[in-house]
Amino acid sequence: MRLSLCTISFRHHLLSIGEIARFARGSGFDGIELWGVHARNLGPGDHGAWLADHGLRVPMLSDYLPLDAPPEILARSLADLCRLAEIWRAPRLRTFAGTKASADASPEERAHVTRRLRGAADTLSDHGLRLLVETHPGTLADTTESLERLLDEVDHPALKVNFDILHVWEGGDDPCAAHDRLAAWIDYYHLKNVRARADLAVFEPANVYAASGRRDGMTGLFDGVLDYEAFLATLHPEAEASLEWFGGSCFSVLPEDLLKVRRTTARRRNELAFHLDVAG
């Protein structure tokens, strides 16, 4: 399993991309998921080649397409992101499926988001890129049922899913059952956990982006309410994911969670190999 850290974890730190890259490589990460605002402010250059020299890659740019903006603004945003994806050699762009919960969206609003996502997927496909919508509250991907419907409505091969296990559970669906239903579209994973359902408010954007926001309730991957031992055992060995950590102590929590994920997935591989040997 290929695992990356997210530059959004360091949104309130005074760090260079070089320092983040050295930390990522030294900790054993395979890549760096680059937040769109960071990508825009790092200037020109063949950054993908530079990162490859560190033994790293950018598996995904995480941004927020302005789907409600006038067409020309969305077109400029897409052109800019395609340029950034090229210089960072990133194959994917993450966005949200609108800004309104599926239960609150009118048929006209849903149709508008569908058209914009189809057009965006078409543009990115022309550049060899994939567009991923994230399972996330307050969007048309807030439940498995709504997301399945959206994927069918957009009906574009370049549109995929960034499967955030915590947000799937937050929306009321069983993550393993949702994973089975969405398997054909899932192209990436965000991994994070929380102490209890009562603490989910810590992941609301207004709290996450505030330097003085609440961080208690955010837990290490294997210390929260979700059973990652069980979930990781269901994933393909070649799956790609990011540890999306928003809490404090980044330099200790991220390496510790990475090590635990490596141990869990290695144990799973060994168990599968044993069963295959026995069966053979």
C-alpha positions as YAML, in Angstrom:
chain: A
units: angstrom
residues:
- id: 1
  name: MET
  ca: [0.00, 0.00, 0.00]
- id: 2
  name: ARG
  ca: [1.41, 3.37, -0.99]
- id: 3
  name: LEU
  ca: [0.97, 6.02, 1.70]
- id: 4
  name: SER
  ca: [1.39, 9.78, 1.61]
- id: 5
  name: LEU
  ca: [1.16, 12.62, 4.07]
- id: 6
  name: CYS
  ca: [-0.79, 15.82, 3.34]
- id: 7
  name: THR
  ca: [0.72, 19.28, 3.28]
- id: 8
  name: ILE
  ca: [-2.54, 20.52, 4.79]
- id: 9
  name: SER
  ca: [-1.35, 18.89, 8.02]
- id: 10
  name: PHE
  ca: [1.27, 21.66, 8.18]
- id: 11
  name: ARG
  ca: [-1.11, 24.53, 7.36]
- id: 12
  name: HIS
  ca: [-0.20, 26.36, 10.57]
- id: 13
  name: HIS
  ca: [3.51, 25.57, 10.48]
- id: 14
  name: LEU
  ca: [6.33, 27.68, 9.07]
- id: 15
  name: LEU
  ca: [7.95, 24.98, 6.93]
- id: 16
  name: SER
  ca: [9.42, 24.80, 3.45]
- id: 17
  name: ILE
  ca: [8.48, 22.09, 0.96]
- id: 18
  name: GLY
  ca: [12.06, 20.86, 1.30]
- id: 19
  name: GLU
  ca: [11.62, 20.36, 5.05]
- id: 20
  name: ILE
  ca: [8.32, 18.53, 4.50]
- id: 21
  name: ALA
  ca: [9.92, 16.33, 1.84]
- id: 22
  name: ARG
  ca: [12.82, 15.41, 4.12]
- id: 23
  name: PHE
  ca: [10.42, 14.57, 6.93]
- id: 24
  name: ALA
  ca: [8.19, 12.51, 4.61]
- id: 25
  name: ARG
  ca: [11.09, 10.52, 3.21]
- id: 26
  name: GLY
  ca: [12.76, 10.06, 6.58]
- id: 27
  name: SER
  ca: [9.51, 8.77, 8.05]
- id: 28
  name: GLY
  ca: [8.97, 6.26, 5.25]
- id: 29
  name: PHE
  ca: [6.15, 7.90, 3.31]
- id: 30
  name: ASP
  ca: [5.85, 7.26, -0.41]
- id: 31
  name: GLY
  ca: [4.55, 10.68, -1.37]
- id: 32
  name: ILE
  ca: [3.11, 14.06, -0.49]
- id: 33
  name: GLU
  ca: [-0.51, 14.96, -1.19]
- id: 34
  name: LEU
  ca: [-0.27, 18.63, -2.10]
- id: 35
  name: TRP
  ca: [-2.92, 21.12, -1.00]
- id: 36
  name: GLY
  ca: [-3.93, 23.32, -3.93]
- id: 37
  name: VAL
  ca: [-3.12, 26.61, -2.22]
- id: 38
  name: HIS
  ca: [0.37, 25.32, -1.44]
- id: 39
  name: ALA
  ca: [0.91, 24.17, -5.03]
- id: 40
  name: ARG
  ca: [-0.06, 27.62, -6.34]
- id: 41
  name: ASN
  ca: [2.39, 29.42, -4.09]
- id: 42
  name: LEU
  ca: [5.52, 27.34, -4.69]
- id: 43
  name: GLY
  ca: [6.34, 28.99, -8.01]
- id: 44
  name: PRO
  ca: [7.38, 27.50, -11.37]
- id: 45
  name: GLY
  ca: [9.84, 24.66, -11.94]
- id: 46
  name: ASP
  ca: [9.98, 20.93, -12.56]
- id: 47
  name: HIS
  ca: [8.91, 20.16, -9.02]
- id: 48
  name: GLY
  ca: [7.91, 16.60, -9.85]
- id: 49
  name: ALA
  ca: [11.47, 15.77, -10.90]
- id: 50
  name: TRP
  ca: [12.86, 17.44, -7.78]
- id: 51
  name: LEU
  ca: [10.51, 15.43, -5.56]
- id: 52
  name: ALA
  ca: [11.39, 12.22, -7.39]
- id: 53
  name: ASP
  ca: [15.02, 12.87, -6.46]
- id: 54
  name: HIS
  ca: [13.83, 12.59, -2.85]
- id: 55
  name: GLY
  ca: [12.17, 9.26, -3.64]
- id: 56
  name: LEU
  ca: [8.72, 10.83, -3.41]
- id: 57
  name: ARG
  ca: [5.79, 11.69, -5.65]
- id: 58
  name: VAL
  ca: [2.58, 13.75, -5.54]
- id: 59
  name: PRO
  ca: [-0.29, 11.24, -5.85]
- id: 60
  name: MET
  ca: [-2.97, 13.94, -5.79]
- id: 61
  name: LEU
  ca: [-3.57, 17.69, -5.74]
- id: 62
  name: SER
  ca: [-6.36, 18.46, -3.28]
- id: 63
  name: ASP
  ca: [-8.38, 21.50, -4.26]
- id: 64
  name: TYR
  ca: [-11.90, 22.90, -4.45]
- id: 65
  name: LEU
  ca: [-13.27, 23.50, -7.93]
- id: 66
  name: PRO
  ca: [-15.56, 26.56, -8.10]
- id: 67
  name: LEU
  ca: [-18.48, 24.62, -9.58]
- id: 68
  name: ASP
  ca: [-20.92, 27.46, -8.87]
- id: 69
  name: ALA
  ca: [-18.77, 30.15, -10.51]
- id: 70
  name: PRO
  ca: [-19.29, 31.51, -14.03]
- id: 71
  name: PRO
  ca: [-17.98, 29.13, -16.72]
- id: 72
  name: GLU
  ca: [-14.94, 31.27, -17.54]
- id: 73
  name: ILE
  ca: [-13.78, 31.24, -13.90]
- id: 74
  name: LEU
  ca: [-14.15, 27.47, -13.66]
- id: 75
  name: ALA
  ca: [-12.27, 27.12, -16.96]
- id: 76
  name: ARG
  ca: [-9.38, 29.23, -15.63]
- id: 77
  name: SER
  ca: [-9.28, 27.20, -12.44]
- id: 78
  name: LEU
  ca: [-9.12, 23.96, -14.39]
- id: 79
  name: ALA
  ca: [-6.38, 25.29, -16.67]
- id: 80
  name: ASP
  ca: [-4.35, 26.37, -13.65]
- id: 81
  name: LEU
  ca: [-4.77, 23.00, -11.95]
- id: 82
  name: CYS
  ca: [-3.81, 21.12, -15.11]
- id: 83
  name: ARG
  ca: [-0.63, 23.22, -15.23]
- id: 84
  name: LEU
  ca: [0.14, 22.48, -11.58]
- id: 85
  name: ALA
  ca: [-0.55, 18.78, -12.04]
- id: 86
  name: GLU
  ca: [1.94, 18.72, -14.90]
- id: 87
  name: ILE
  ca: [4.80, 20.38, -13.01]
- id: 88
  name: TRP
  ca: [4.21, 18.19, -9.94]
- id: 89
  name: ARG
  ca: [3.49, 15.07, -12.06]
- id: 90
  name: ALA
  ca: [0.27, 14.45, -10.16]
- id: 91
  name: PRO
  ca: [-2.28, 12.07, -11.78]
- id: 92
  name: ARG
  ca: [-5.31, 13.11, -9.73]
- id: 93
  name: LEU
  ca: [-7.25, 16.20, -8.66]
- id: 94
  name: ARG
  ca: [-9.50, 16.04, -5.61]
- id: 95
  name: THR
  ca: [-12.59, 18.24, -5.30]
- id: 96
  name: PHE
  ca: [-15.98, 18.31, -3.56]
- id: 97
  name: ALA
  ca: [-19.32, 17.56, -5.19]
- id: 98
  name: GLY
  ca: [-20.80, 21.01, -4.69]
- id: 99
  name: THR
  ca: [-21.46, 22.91, -1.48]
- id: 100
  name: LYS
  ca: [-24.90, 21.65, -0.49]
- id: 101
  name: ALA
  ca: [-25.97, 18.44, 1.23]
- id: 102
  name: SER
  ca: [-27.76, 15.94, -1.00]
- id: 103
  name: ALA
  ca: [-30.95, 16.15, 1.07]
- id: 104
  name: ASP
  ca: [-31.06, 19.95, 0.64]
- id: 105
  name: ALA
  ca: [-30.14, 20.22, -3.04]
- id: 106
  name: SER
  ca: [-32.94, 20.92, -5.51]
- id: 107
  name: PRO
  ca: [-33.12, 18.92, -8.77]
- id: 108
  name: GLU
  ca: [-31.84, 22.00, -10.62]
- id: 109
  name: GLU
  ca: [-28.89, 22.41, -8.24]
- id: 110
  name: ARG
  ca: [-28.02, 18.76, -8.54]
- id: 111
  name: ALA
  ca: [-28.19, 18.90, -12.33]
- id: 112
  name: HIS
  ca: [-25.91, 21.96, -12.32]
- id: 113
  name: VAL
  ca: [-23.24, 20.19, -10.24]
- id: 114
  name: THR
  ca: [-23.56, 17.12, -12.45]
- id: 115
  name: ARG
  ca: [-22.96, 19.15, -15.63]
- id: 116
  name: ARG
  ca: [-20.00, 20.99, -14.13]
- id: 117
  name: LEU
  ca: [-18.37, 17.79, -12.87]
- id: 118
  name: ARG
  ca: [-18.84, 16.14, -16.27]
- id: 119
  name: GLY
  ca: [-17.24, 19.11, -18.01]
- id: 120
  name: ALA
  ca: [-14.37, 19.22, -15.50]
- id: 121
  name: ALA
  ca: [-13.76, 15.48, -15.87]
- id: 122
  name: ASP
  ca: [-13.70, 15.92, -19.64]
- id: 123
  name: THR
  ca: [-11.12, 18.71, -19.43]
- id: 124
  name: LEU
  ca: [-8.90, 16.80, -17.01]
- id: 125
  name: SER
  ca: [-9.18, 13.64, -19.08]
- id: 126
  name: ASP
  ca: [-7.78, 15.55, -22.08]
- id: 127
  name: HIS
  ca: [-4.67, 16.17, -19.93]
- id: 128
  name: GLY
  ca: [-4.40, 12.55, -18.80]
- id: 129
  name: LEU
  ca: [-5.77, 13.34, -15.33]
- id: 130
  name: ARG
  ca: [-8.50, 11.91, -13.14]
- id: 131
  name: LEU
  ca: [-11.04, 13.94, -11.16]
- id: 132
  name: LEU
  ca: [-11.91, 12.58, -7.73]
- id: 133
  name: VAL
  ca: [-14.94, 13.63, -5.69]
- id: 134
  name: GLU
  ca: [-14.51, 13.10, -1.99]
- id: 135
  name: THR
  ca: [-17.05, 11.44, 0.27]
- id: 136
  name: HIS
  ca: [-17.84, 14.46, 2.42]
- id: 137
  name: PRO
  ca: [-20.72, 15.99, 4.44]
- id: 138
  name: GLY
  ca: [-22.48, 19.01, 3.00]
- id: 139
  name: THR
  ca: [-22.02, 17.81, -0.59]
- id: 140
  name: LEU
  ca: [-23.74, 15.51, -3.07]
- id: 141
  name: ALA
  ca: [-21.29, 12.82, -1.94]
- id: 142
  name: ASP
  ca: [-22.48, 12.80, 1.67]
- id: 143
  name: THR
  ca: [-24.16, 9.38, 1.43]
- id: 144
  name: THR
  ca: [-23.35, 6.28, -0.59]
- id: 145
  name: GLU
  ca: [-26.74, 6.38, -2.28]
- id: 146
  name: SER
  ca: [-26.34, 9.99, -3.41]
- id: 147
  name: LEU
  ca: [-22.77, 9.42, -4.57]
- id: 148
  name: GLU
  ca: [-23.71, 6.34, -6.59]
- id: 149
  name: ARG
  ca: [-26.45, 8.34, -8.24]
- id: 150
  name: LEU
  ca: [-24.06, 11.21, -8.96]
- id: 151
  name: LEU
  ca: [-21.49, 8.91, -10.55]
- id: 152
  name: ASP
  ca: [-24.18, 7.41, -12.77]
- id: 153
  name: GLU
  ca: [-25.47, 10.86, -13.72]
- id: 154
  name: VAL
  ca: [-22.05, 12.27, -14.59]
- id: 155
  name: ASP
  ca: [-21.15, 9.04, -16.39]
- id: 156
  name: HIS
  ca: [-17.55, 9.90, -17.24]
- id: 157
  name: PRO
  ca: [-14.62, 7.45, -17.02]
- id: 158
  name: ALA
  ca: [-12.29, 10.12, -15.59]
- id: 159
  name: LEU
  ca: [-14.55, 10.75, -12.57]
- id: 160
  name: LYS
  ca: [-13.48, 8.67, -9.58]
- id: 161
  name: VAL
  ca: [-13.92, 8.66, -5.80]
- id: 162
  name: ASN
  ca: [-11.66, 9.72, -2.97]
- id: 163
  name: PHE
  ca: [-12.99, 7.44, -0.24]
- id: 164
  name: ASP
  ca: [-12.75, 9.15, 3.16]
- id: 165
  name: ILE
  ca: [-13.69, 6.40, 5.60]
- id: 166
  name: LEU
  ca: [-14.49, 8.73, 8.47]
- id: 167
  name: HIS
  ca: [-16.85, 10.89, 6.40]
- id: 168
  name: VAL
  ca: [-18.63, 7.80, 5.05]
- id: 169
  name: TRP
  ca: [-19.27, 6.71, 8.64]
- id: 170
  name: GLU
  ca: [-20.25, 10.27, 9.56]
- id: 171
  name: GLY
  ca: [-22.91, 10.17, 6.82]
- id: 172
  name: GLY
  ca: [-24.51, 7.13, 8.45]
- id: 173
  name: ASP
  ca: [-23.21, 4.38, 6.16]
- id: 174
  name: ASP
  ca: [-21.16, 1.35, 7.11]
- id: 175
  name: PRO
  ca: [-17.69, 1.99, 5.59]
- id: 176
  name: CYS
  ca: [-17.11, -1.63, 4.55]
- id: 177
  name: ALA
  ca: [-20.53, -1.92, 2.89]
- id: 178
  name: ALA
  ca: [-20.08, 1.45, 1.18]
- id: 179
  name: HIS
  ca: [-16.64, 0.39, 0.03]
- id: 180
  name: ASP
  ca: [-18.09, -2.70, -1.63]
- id: 181
  name: ARG
  ca: [-20.73, -0.63, -3.44]
- id: 182
  name: LEU
  ca: [-18.29, 2.03, -4.64]
- id: 183
  name: ALA
  ca: [-15.32, -0.25, -5.34]
- id: 184
  name: ALA
  ca: [-15.43, 0.24, -9.12]
- id: 185
  name: TRP
  ca: [-14.95, 4.01, -8.73]
- id: 186
  name: ILE
  ca: [-12.59, 4.27, -5.74]
- id: 187
  name: ASP
  ca: [-9.18, 5.59, -6.78]
- id: 188
  name: TYR
  ca: [-7.78, 6.94, -3.51]
- id: 189
  name: TYR
  ca: [-8.33, 6.96, 0.26]
- id: 190
  name: HIS
  ca: [-8.17, 9.49, 3.07]
- id: 191
  name: LEU
  ca: [-7.48, 7.90, 6.44]
- id: 192
  name: LYS
  ca: [-8.30, 9.62, 9.73]
- id: 193
  name: ASN
  ca: [-10.16, 8.86, 12.95]
- id: 194
  name: VAL
  ca: [-12.07, 10.52, 15.76]
- id: 195
  name: ARG
  ca: [-12.61, 9.80, 19.44]
- id: 196
  name: ALA
  ca: [-16.43, 9.60, 19.22]
- id: 197
  name: ARG
  ca: [-19.33, 10.71, 17.04]
- id: 198
  name: ALA
  ca: [-19.88, 13.63, 19.42]
- id: 199
  name: ASP
  ca: [-16.45, 14.97, 18.37]
- id: 200
  name: LEU
  ca: [-17.12, 15.12, 14.61]
- id: 201
  name: ALA
  ca: [-17.44, 18.91, 14.76]
- id: 202
  name: VAL
  ca: [-13.65, 19.12, 15.05]
- id: 203
  name: PHE
  ca: [-13.50, 18.36, 11.30]
- id: 204
  name: GLU
  ca: [-15.77, 21.21, 10.26]
- id: 205
  name: PRO
  ca: [-13.81, 23.55, 7.96]
- id: 206
  name: ALA
  ca: [-14.20, 26.60, 10.19]
- id: 207
  name: ASN
  ca: [-12.52, 24.67, 13.00]
- id: 208
  name: VAL
  ca: [-9.92, 22.85, 10.92]
- id: 209
  name: TYR
  ca: [-8.61, 26.01, 9.23]
- id: 210
  name: ALA
  ca: [-8.57, 28.10, 12.40]
- id: 211
  name: ALA
  ca: [-5.13, 28.24, 13.99]
- id: 212
  name: SER
  ca: [-6.79, 28.32, 17.41]
- id: 213
  name: GLY
  ca: [-9.38, 25.66, 16.53]
- id: 214
  name: ARG
  ca: [-10.20, 22.70, 18.74]
- id: 215
  name: ARG
  ca: [-8.01, 19.63, 18.20]
- id: 216
  name: ASP
  ca: [-9.07, 17.35, 21.06]
- id: 217
  name: GLY
  ca: [-11.22, 14.56, 19.66]
- id: 218
  name: MET
  ca: [-8.85, 14.02, 16.73]
- id: 219
  name: THR
  ca: [-7.02, 10.77, 17.40]
- id: 220
  name: GLY
  ca: [-4.32, 8.61, 15.95]
- id: 221
  name: LEU
  ca: [-5.59, 6.24, 13.30]
- id: 222
  name: PHE
  ca: [-5.85, 3.22, 15.60]
- id: 223
  name: ASP
  ca: [-7.06, 5.05, 18.72]
- id: 224
  name: GLY
  ca: [-10.51, 6.24, 17.59]
- id: 225
  name: VAL
  ca: [-13.99, 4.93, 17.06]
- id: 226
  name: LEU
  ca: [-13.32, 3.42, 13.61]
- id: 227
  name: ASP
  ca: [-11.75, -0.05, 13.39]
- id: 228
  name: TYR
  ca: [-8.87, 0.46, 10.97]
- id: 229
  name: GLU
  ca: [-7.43, -2.99, 11.68]
- id: 230
  name: ALA
  ca: [-10.54, -4.47, 10.05]
- id: 231
  name: PHE
  ca: [-10.87, -1.90, 7.28]
- id: 232
  name: LEU
  ca: [-7.28, -2.00, 6.09]
- id: 233
  name: ALA
  ca: [-7.51, -5.77, 5.83]
- id: 234
  name: THR
  ca: [-10.07, -5.34, 3.04]
- id: 235
  name: LEU
  ca: [-7.93, -3.08, 0.83]
- id: 236
  name: HIS
  ca: [-5.96, -4.13, -2.22]
- id: 237
  name: PRO
  ca: [-2.18, -4.26, -1.60]
- id: 238
  name: GLU
  ca: [-1.66, -1.64, -4.35]
- id: 239
  name: ALA
  ca: [-4.18, 0.82, -2.92]
- id: 240
  name: GLU
  ca: [-3.06, 4.45, -2.46]
- id: 241
  name: ALA
  ca: [-3.97, 6.60, 0.52]
- id: 242
  name: SER
  ca: [-3.02, 9.64, 2.57]
- id: 243
  name: LEU
  ca: [-2.93, 9.97, 6.33]
- id: 244
  name: GLU
  ca: [-5.03, 13.11, 6.65]
- id: 245
  name: TRP
  ca: [-3.99, 14.42, 10.03]
- id: 246
  name: PHE
  ca: [-5.38, 17.77, 11.21]
- id: 247
  name: GLY
  ca: [-4.28, 17.65, 14.84]
- id: 248
  name: GLY
  ca: [-1.16, 18.73, 16.67]
- id: 249
  name: SER
  ca: [2.13, 16.86, 17.11]
- id: 250
  name: CYS
  ca: [2.42, 16.14, 13.37]
- id: 251
  name: PHE
  ca: [6.03, 15.03, 13.67]
- id: 252
  name: SER
  ca: [5.19, 12.25, 16.12]
- id: 253
  name: VAL
  ca: [1.64, 11.20, 15.18]
- id: 254
  name: LEU
  ca: [2.21, 10.79, 11.44]
- id: 255
  name: PRO
  ca: [5.27, 8.48, 11.65]
- id: 256
  name: GLU
  ca: [3.60, 6.44, 14.39]
- id: 257
  name: ASP
  ca: [0.40, 5.97, 12.37]
- id: 258
  name: LEU
  ca: [2.42, 5.15, 9.25]
- id: 259
  name: LEU
  ca: [4.33, 2.43, 11.10]
- id: 260
  name: LYS
  ca: [1.12, 0.93, 12.44]
- id: 261
  name: VAL
  ca: [-0.47, 0.89, 8.98]
- id: 262
  name: ARG
  ca: [2.65, -0.77, 7.53]
- id: 263
  name: ARG
  ca: [2.57, -3.44, 10.24]
- id: 264
  name: THR
  ca: [-1.15, -4.05, 9.77]
- id: 265
  name: THR
  ca: [-0.95, -4.40, 6.00]
- id: 266
  name: ALA
  ca: [2.20, -6.56, 6.22]
- id: 267
  name: ARG
  ca: [0.46, -8.89, 8.65]
- id: 268
  name: ARG
  ca: [-2.46, -9.12, 6.25]
- id: 269
  name: ARG
  ca: [-0.13, -9.98, 3.35]
- id: 270
  name: ASN
  ca: [1.55, -12.68, 5.42]
- id: 271
  name: GLU
  ca: [-1.81, -14.17, 6.38]
- id: 272
  name: LEU
  ca: [-2.92, -14.25, 2.73]
- id: 273
  name: ALA
  ca: [0.34, -15.86, 1.66]
- id: 274
  name: PHE
  ca: [-0.03, -18.49, 4.37]
- id: 275
  name: HIS
  ca: [-3.58, -19.34, 3.32]
- id: 276
  name: LEU
  ca: [-2.51, -19.57, -0.31]
- id: 277
  name: ASP
  ca: [0.34, -21.93, 0.61]
- id: 278
  name: VAL
  ca: [-2.04, -24.09, 2.61]
- id: 279
  name: ALA
  ca: [-4.60, -24.14, -0.18]
- id: 280
  name: GLY
  ca: [-1.93, -25.00, -2.74]
...
